[in-house]
Amino acid sequence: MPVPTMAGRTAIITGASRGIGLAIAHRLVADGAKVVITGRTQETLDQAVESLGRENAIAFAGKAADPAHRTSVVAGAVAKFGSIDFLVNNTGINPVYGSLLDIEPGVAAKMVDTNVLAAIAWVKACRTAWMGEHGGAVVNLSSIAGLKPSPGIGWYGATKAMLSRVTAELAMELAPEIRVNAVAPAVVKTKFAGALFEGREAEVAATYPMKRLGTPDDIAGLVWFLLCDEAGWLTGQTITVDGGVTLTGGLV
Ligand SMILES: NC(=O)c1ccc[n+]([C@@H]2O[C@H](COP(=O)([O-])OP(=O)(O)OC[C@H]3O[C@@H](n4cnc5c(N)ncnc54)[C@H](OP(=O)(O)O)[C@@H]3O)[C@@H](O)[C@H]2O)c1
């Protein structure tokens, strides 16, 4: 069995200055890839690039849903590293908690814009710039909140359900040149998910068959595999990675 290697390949990973995105960046760099990372804050991006190695990574500050930012990142990736072989749509936002009935329409639209429409736009930009001619692989960050009702974060879950469906649609549209898959994590210990476990981690972890919450590295390994040539017959899928919790019927 050949050892997978990403030497000579380049990945754009959105929302990768910390958490799951940064772990994915480290995993790909460890396998020889160059990475282009994004986020809204220049300072944390600079720290991330430092940790990845300046020869391996460049960063662009901006919002994932901003078309001008997207154009700069895609052009910058090709100019610096010569290709865009992989795209990880990792950015996802969830600014509200509570009943679906109380969601403010403007906030709901912003979440769809960032969690779903921006992901499609990133795929389109990468396809136009490189992948359409040379092929590529995409992974979208969905969530188990998109697989079943998740009280309190219902609209976030609905956007992730939409993202998983979009993943399948894009896979159909873009095959055979470009593979498109998604991953659906349960609770992973990051700043984003703090409200779901901080102060009661042992209690939450006890509900997981694997008796622990996820780490960013748990997700990074799966994303790395989905991007690898070894996953070459795998497209349109959302892979659950959840310490077994969805088997229990437990809450997110
Ligand atoms: N953690 C979990 O339990 C969990 C579970 C299921 C799915 N997910 C999904 O996994 C993905 C990553 O989450 P995470 O837990 O790693 O979050 P995190 O640790 O909070 O990291 C989020 C990253 O995205 C950047 N970011 C935030 N909003 C952005 C925007 N509008 N445009 C560009 N960059 C932005 C942040 O940097 P700045 O703040 O500087 O912009 C940061 O680099 C999300 O799609 C999330 O929905 C997470």
The ligand as an ORCA input file, in Angstrom:
! r2SCAN-3c Opt
* xyz 0 1
  N     -16.025     22.555     17.726
  C     -17.080     21.758     17.546
  O     -17.594     21.114     18.479
  C     -17.661     21.602     16.164
  C     -18.587     20.558     15.955
  C     -19.133     20.386     14.692
  C     -18.768     21.226     13.655
  N     -17.880     22.235     13.879
  C     -17.517     23.104     12.747
  O     -16.126     23.119     12.607
  C     -15.707     24.353     12.020
  C     -14.553     24.943     12.818
  O     -14.968     25.190     14.140
  P     -13.963     25.300     15.378
  O     -14.627     24.616     16.494
  O     -12.589     24.884     14.979
  O     -14.005     26.878     15.643
  P     -12.930     27.871     16.322
  O     -11.945     27.141     17.129
  O     -13.741     28.933     16.956
  O     -12.158     28.452     15.047
  C     -12.856     29.191     14.087
  C     -11.868     29.723     13.056
  O     -12.601     30.384     12.019
  C     -12.218     31.775     11.961
  N     -13.440     32.479     11.603
  C     -14.549     32.680     12.341
  N     -15.481     33.342     11.641
  C     -14.946     33.574     10.417
  C     -15.414     34.202      9.242
  N     -16.644     34.756      9.173
  N     -14.601     34.239      8.155
  C     -13.362     33.704      8.210
  N     -12.862     33.080      9.303
  C     -13.652     33.016     10.389
  C     -11.642     32.072     13.342
  O     -10.717     33.128     13.357
  P     -11.230     34.667     13.631
  O     -12.117     34.622     14.844
  O      -9.993     35.458     13.803
  O     -11.991     35.007     12.387
  C     -10.923     30.753     13.626
  O      -9.710     30.686     12.903
  C     -16.972     25.216     11.950
  O     -17.531     25.139     10.664
  C     -17.910     24.562     12.938
  O     -19.271     24.785     12.617
  C     -17.317     22.437     15.110
*
